């Protein structure tokens, strides 16, 4: 499962890179994952400095993967 999740995100990134630039070398890595019944949930990122992260869900009943791509806009502290 882990290898397939990384492959899906790596392919997605490759398809969405700016075609006018040379293709950068990058790694995709798993930040977090969990399994519930026959389903998997992954949070992944890459070594690119683009602020993107990816949520990937595997539906074991349907044998389907679902990909959501997000861009981090801000990280701030909110005190109690």
N, C-alpha and C positions, 0 to 999 in steps of 0.2 A: 504493500500500500504506500509506504513512504516514498519509494522510488517513483511510482506513478504520479503521486501528488507533486513532487518536485518537477517531474517532466512536464506536466500540464502547465504549471506556472512558468517554467522556463520557456516553453513554446509560446505562451501568451505574451510574455515580455518581448521575445524575439519578433513577434508579429506587430508589436506596437511601438518599437523603437523608431526614432526619426531616421528615415531611409537615406537622408542626405549625409548623415554622419557615418563614420566607419563603425562597424558593429563592435561595441566594447566587450571585453571579457568580464563575465560576472558569474557569481555563484548564487544559487537559490538555497535557502535553508529553512527548516521548520522551527518556528518560535514556540508553538504549543500544539498539542493534539490530544484528542480523547476519543474513546469508543463508547457508544451507548447502543446496546443490543447489536444489530448488524450494521450500524451506521458509524461513520468516522467524521470528525470535524478537525480541520487543520487551520492554523494561522501561519502564514509563510511570509518571508521577505527576501530581499536580495541585497547584494553588496553594492548595487547602484545607488548613487546619491540622488534619487528621484522622489523620496518621501512616500513611496507606494508600499502598501501591504496587501495581502491577499487572503481571503477566506475561502476555503475549499471544503465542500461537504460531499461525502460519498453516501449515496442512498443504496444500501445493501439489498433492499427489496426489489428495486428497479434496475440495479447495476448501472447507476448513472452518477456522474460527477457534476457538481454545480460550483461555478467560480464567481466570486464577487471581488472586484478590484477597488481599492480605496486609496485616497491620497490624504496623508496627514497634513493638516494645515496649521495646527497649533498644539503645543503641549504646555499647559500652565498649571500652577498650583492653586487650588481653591481651599482655603483654610476654613475650619469649623467656626 
